[in-house]
Amino acid sequence: MPPRLNLSGIGQVSCQTTSIYGAAMTTSTQSLIDLLTGWVVARSTEDAAAWFRGEIKRLGASPTEKDVYLALGYATRKLGKADLDLSPEERARAAAARSGWDPSDWSIDQAGRIALVLASSRSDAHAFRKRLEQLFNTADIGELIAFYRGLPLYPEPSLHLPRAREGTRSAMQPIFEAVAHRNPYPKENFDENAWNQMVLKALFVGSRLAPIQGLDERANPPLMRMLCDYARERRAAGRPVAPELWRCVGPFADASAIADLAALLTSPDVTERRAAALALSASRTDAASSALSSHEGLLQDVKTGRLTWSSLDAK
Amino acid sequence: MFLDSHTHMVSRTTDDYERMAAAGIVACIEPSFWLGQPRTNVGSYIDYLSLICGFERFRAGQFGLRHYCTVGLNPKEANNEELAEAVLEILPRYALKEGVVAIGEIGYDEQTALEDKYFRAQLELAKELSLPVMIHTPHRDKHQGTLRSMAVAVEHGIDPSWVVIDHNNEETVRDVLDRGFWAAFSIYPHTKMGNERMVEIVRNYGAERIFCDSACDWGVSDPLAVPKTAELMRRANISETLIRKVTYENPLEVYGKSGQIADAHWLKPAAIDQRTLYMGNSVLRGGQTPKITEDNKQEGSALGNLRIV
């Protein structure tokens, strides 16, 4: 069995090191603001860029509450909502600035709003959290998506845990996905129950699992059980089961899960057969190997790397 | 295509959304209103405004309608001074939210001093943020209340072409049009304005600065009032040009001044909206003719079964 995940050592990145939002932290947050500002400015008209720089500066110098709300409100008006569409170099800089940070599907106004929020409260992490909570409480959908996507960039990540979990309880799929997808925050901060609820909710709302960071590292036996129960419930109701569900089942599959997976190896649906083969190959139990052994073609595809979860995803 | 510029969708069901989309309504505007009973604290206002800028907007998008709103303290609740002060304090947080197309519904209910005070304060906010204004005219002492609303707006230097006077009737429309304001008519079954009276209004006054809405809410009201009125106008041989102005173009023009509503939102939605917020109007995308029916089984004979109530 893989070792249990140790939560205490993760989430230690450059912008979030100590409990006090000290000098080093400020520099780091500043570099994130600079990076975001650079992306926004490069994609804006001269007027919009000047406005944005002015607001970043104004919010950085004891702004009034109204200053903050109006700047965030004007962000979509001034910057537009086009895709940020980062170049490979820009993406690499993002990943270097903050491990796991993936802004590949962000829009310009989202980057702008996150920079404005980061700029608006630098006194300490608790004051920042207070400001952010107030903004969350009166946010529109676009702002909610932006603020949730910004989670990995905020100081003292653990302070934002209740908020992040609130996001994964949302009835609005894009809000849920702003936390769950392409975001390193959950894998670094969620405990096992929170993680498992998020994965199950993704399936419930018809969302994808593949864009969840840490899907394989965070697999665990209770999640395996929850997903198997869920799959049986769906089957009983005559409803389809998303094949990628089995990705989180394989590593910890118990006897009944292996029986379910073995049955899927003869499914009429090719994606289900492939998902079952991938999941069984992750199980490392004799029962799983034996179930797979009579399906030579699938076994070879897994062994040679022709079949992976990402290639399954591409189909 | 229709635009219903006055709907309280938080009180309506998914059936309503489906029927509205099927009848060709592409967008709706949800003015802030009271709940049928008074709010007791600013917290319930905050959650309400967040709801109409948030989940309701999302919900509408799932049915193929774009959803917009207006924010404001309604005149009934302006009479609770403690609440009113607190709401005025938090309104700037919402006035620039995405899809907020006006400050409204504001105006008078019983024309009290407190109503007057907060009406004026909100006119100033609209002016500061360059937002149109939606004025709710009082049910009682309507004519005088309407004249007073317009006079106060002018006194505050608001351009009448940025102001919609809603819930008009035959007694108020002339004064509203003469002063350069927009005249909206809420089509209620049984009461206030019925569809037929609306047809007469358009016959008599044309379509310049005139439009109709359903004002559908938690009371007896009809979310299909706009398409039904359009159909009735068609039967009365009113031109398609006029019908389009009264049921689509005019509200789009005045609320479009906010910069927050444009036909591109439903005709050519931004990529990010399509991915996250808006499922598109399948009827219109499929190139079908919008239908106004009460019952899908009777779609083939939409005209014959149209109920004008």
Interface residues (C-beta under 8 A of the other chain):
Chain A: K66 Y69 L70 L72 G73 Y74 T76 R77 K81 A82 D83 S107 N137 T138 A139 D140 I141 G142 E143 L144 I145 A171 M172 Q173 P174
Chain B: I46 L49 S50 C53 G54 F55 R57 F58 I90 P92 R93 Y94 A95 L96 K97 E98 G99 G259 A270 A271 I272 D273 R275 T276 L277
